[in-house]
Amino acid sequence: RNHRLHDLTVDRARAPHAAWRELLDECADRGHPVSEAETVRETARRLATQFNLDAEGRGHLRTVVSALERSWYSPQGEVDAEFVAAFEGLREAIHRAAPLPLKARLLPGSVIRR
């Protein structure tokens, strides 16, 4: 996970994929695993509802999803500092909405299942 977080600031081309993977792990850690059958947009809508994200959190989620989609189709899918700030804001919104208990912080489900 630390490698993915490092990619957000250092490897801008891989940042959207690293952010999405980290978001999926954050969800799994909170008991909301994501189905691979869902599209990214379906997943985003469901997570916004499940975590009851406020307007700011939903905006951050849209930024992350848009960057991920652009990285698939654009030859220059790199992100800027605004993306990194949006991802951090999204993580904070999820942490506020669904804080992890101590056990889950020490032994995250996304790490234990691997």
URSULNOR-V973315 format. One record per backbone hydrogen bond with DSSP energy under -0.5 kcal/mol. NH is the residue of the N-H (numbers start at 1). CO is the residue of the C=O. Records with the same first field share a line. If there is no record, write none. Layout:
NH->CO ; CO
This chain:
5->1
6->2
7->3
8->4
9->5 ; 6
10->6
11->7
12->10
14->11
15->11
18->14
19->15
20->16
21->17
22->18
23->19
24->20
25->21
26->22
27->23
28->24
29->25
30->26 ; 27
31->28
32->27
38->35
43->39
44->40
45->41
46->42
47->43
48->44
49->45
50->46
51->47
52->49
53->48
58->54
59->55
60->56
61->57
62->58
63->59
64->60
65->61
66->62
67->63
68->64
69->65
70->66
71->67
72->68 ; 69
73->69
74->70
77->74
79->12
83->80
84->80
85->81
86->82
87->83
88->84
89->85
90->86
91->87
92->88
93->89
94->90
95->91
96->92
97->93
98->94
105->101
106->102
107->103
111->108
112->108
113->109
114->111
